[in-house]
Amino acid sequence: MWVFDKWSPYSFQNNREKYKDDEEQREFTLKECLWFCMTSLTPQGGGEAPKNLSGRLLAATWWLFGFIIIASYTANLAAFLTVSRLDTPIESLDDLSKQYKIQYAPLNGSAAMTYFERMAHIEVRFYEYAHFLFHQDPFRISLAKQNKFFLRY
């Protein structure tokens, strides 16, 4: 922007007589150009735009670039905050049993461990008894082969 303002015949710097009655007479030095670029992206604005067409086009391009960057950042932030809320917290034992991220086990010697040990023992005994019934009794085997024998729960 500084180069355009310095070399353009339509800039304030090179056309002071034409713009002597204007309220704002802004000369775009290097420091002023950096200040304009930084403040033009704020809601307050950067002040008066350059007088020359090339400087105005460069300022408009900078504004468009800044708008796209700010919009992309806002969209990314909103998406990030939304996705992090989609992970539901574990609120019950049922929720804990349906997930695979957190490993869990009962404490050694606790009532829960005793309960699971007893249930495992009962399950083993049940399958041993069922195996014994189906493989030892010829009458039950013949009923099972004829599809006339059903287990009832």
C-alpha positions as CSV (number, residue, x, y, z in Angstrom):
1,M,0.0,0.0,0.0
2,W,2.9,2.3,0.8
3,V,4.4,1.7,-2.7
4,F,1.0,2.4,-4.4
5,D,0.5,5.6,-2.4
6,K,4.1,6.8,-3.0
7,W,4.0,6.2,-6.8
8,S,0.4,6.8,-7.8
9,P,-0.3,10.2,-9.3
10,Y,-3.8,10.2,-7.7
11,S,-2.6,9.8,-4.1
12,F,-2.8,12.5,-1.5
13,Q,1.0,12.5,-1.2
14,N,1.4,13.4,-5.0
15,N,-1.7,15.5,-5.3
16,R,-1.8,17.8,-2.3
17,E,-3.4,20.7,-4.2
18,K,-6.4,18.7,-5.3
19,Y,-7.1,17.4,-1.8
20,K,-6.3,20.6,0.2
21,D,-10.0,21.2,1.1
22,D,-10.7,17.6,2.3
23,E,-11.2,17.1,6.1
24,E,-8.9,14.1,6.3
25,Q,-5.6,14.4,4.7
26,R,-3.9,11.1,5.3
27,E,-0.5,10.5,4.0
28,F,0.2,6.8,3.9
29,T,3.8,6.4,5.2
30,L,5.0,2.9,5.9
31,K,4.0,3.3,9.6
32,E,0.6,4.6,8.6
33,C,0.1,1.7,6.2
34,L,0.8,-0.9,8.8
35,W,-1.5,0.9,11.3
36,F,-4.2,1.0,8.6
37,C,-3.9,-2.7,7.8
38,M,-4.1,-3.7,11.5
39,T,-7.0,-1.4,12.4
40,S,-9.0,-2.0,9.3
41,L,-10.0,-5.5,10.5
42,T,-11.5,-4.2,13.7
43,P,-15.1,-3.1,14.0
44,Q,-14.0,0.5,14.5
45,G,-12.3,0.5,11.1
46,G,-9.0,1.8,9.9
47,G,-10.0,5.4,9.2
48,E,-10.0,7.0,5.8
49,A,-9.1,4.7,2.9
50,P,-6.4,5.7,0.4
51,K,-7.3,8.3,-2.3
52,N,-5.8,6.4,-5.2
53,L,-7.6,3.5,-7.0
54,S,-4.8,1.1,-6.6
55,G,-4.6,1.7,-2.8
56,R,-8.4,1.3,-2.5
57,L,-8.3,-2.0,-4.4
58,L,-5.5,-3.2,-2.2
59,A,-7.5,-2.2,0.9
60,A,-10.6,-3.9,-0.4
61,T,-8.6,-7.1,-1.1
62,W,-7.2,-6.9,2.5
63,W,-10.7,-6.5,3.9
64,L,-12.0,-9.5,1.9
65,F,-9.0,-11.6,3.1
66,G,-9.6,-10.6,6.7
67,F,-13.3,-11.3,6.4
68,I,-12.6,-14.8,5.1
69,I,-10.0,-15.5,7.8
70,I,-12.3,-14.3,10.6
71,A,-15.3,-16.2,9.2
72,S,-13.2,-19.4,8.9
73,Y,-11.9,-19.1,12.5
74,T,-15.4,-18.5,13.8
75,A,-16.8,-21.5,11.9
76,N,-14.0,-23.7,13.1
77,L,-14.5,-22.6,16.7
78,A,-18.2,-23.2,16.6
79,A,-17.7,-26.6,15.1
80,F,-15.1,-27.5,17.7
81,L,-17.3,-26.4,20.6
82,T,-20.3,-28.3,19.1
83,V,-18.5,-31.5,18.5
84,S,-17.0,-31.6,22.0
85,R,-20.5,-31.3,23.4
86,L,-21.7,-34.3,21.5
87,D,-19.7,-36.7,23.7
88,T,-22.3,-37.6,26.3
89,P,-20.9,-38.1,29.8
90,I,-21.3,-41.4,31.6
91,E,-24.2,-41.1,34.0
92,S,-25.1,-44.7,34.9
93,L,-23.7,-48.2,34.9
94,D,-25.7,-48.9,31.8
95,D,-23.8,-46.0,30.0
96,L,-20.5,-47.4,31.2
97,S,-21.3,-50.9,29.9
98,K,-22.2,-49.5,26.4
99,Q,-18.9,-47.7,25.8
100,Y,-15.5,-49.1,25.0
101,K,-13.2,-46.1,25.8
102,I,-13.0,-46.6,29.5
103,Q,-12.0,-49.9,31.0
104,Y,-13.5,-50.9,34.3
105,A,-13.5,-53.7,36.8
106,P,-14.8,-54.3,40.3
107,L,-12.5,-53.7,43.3
108,N,-10.7,-56.8,44.6
109,G,-12.7,-58.3,47.5
110,S,-15.7,-56.0,47.0
111,A,-19.4,-57.0,47.0
112,A,-19.5,-56.4,43.2
113,M,-16.6,-58.8,42.6
114,T,-18.3,-61.4,44.8
115,Y,-21.5,-61.0,42.8
116,F,-19.7,-61.4,39.4
117,E,-17.7,-64.4,40.7
118,R,-21.0,-66.1,41.9
119,M,-22.7,-65.3,38.6
120,A,-19.8,-66.8,36.6
121,H,-19.9,-69.9,38.8
122,I,-23.7,-70.2,38.3
123,E,-23.3,-69.8,34.5
124,V,-20.6,-72.5,34.4
125,R,-22.8,-74.9,36.4
126,F,-25.8,-74.2,34.2
127,Y,-23.9,-75.0,31.0
128,E,-22.4,-78.1,32.6
129,Y,-25.9,-79.3,33.7
130,A,-27.4,-78.5,30.2
131,H,-24.6,-80.4,28.6
132,F,-25.2,-83.3,30.9
133,L,-28.9,-83.4,30.2
134,F,-28.6,-83.2,26.4
135,H,-25.7,-85.6,26.0
136,Q,-26.6,-88.3,28.6
137,D,-30.3,-88.9,28.4
138,P,-31.3,-90.8,25.1
139,F,-35.0,-89.8,25.5
140,R,-34.2,-86.1,25.7
141,I,-31.8,-86.4,22.8
142,S,-34.6,-88.0,20.6
143,L,-37.0,-85.2,21.6
144,A,-34.4,-82.5,20.7
145,K,-33.9,-84.2,17.3
146,Q,-37.6,-84.1,16.7
147,N,-37.8,-80.4,17.7
148,K,-40.3,-81.2,20.5
149,F,-38.0,-80.2,23.4
150,F,-37.7,-76.5,24.3
151,L,-35.9,-74.8,27.1
152,R,-38.2,-72.5,29.2
153,Y,-36.8,-69.5,30.9
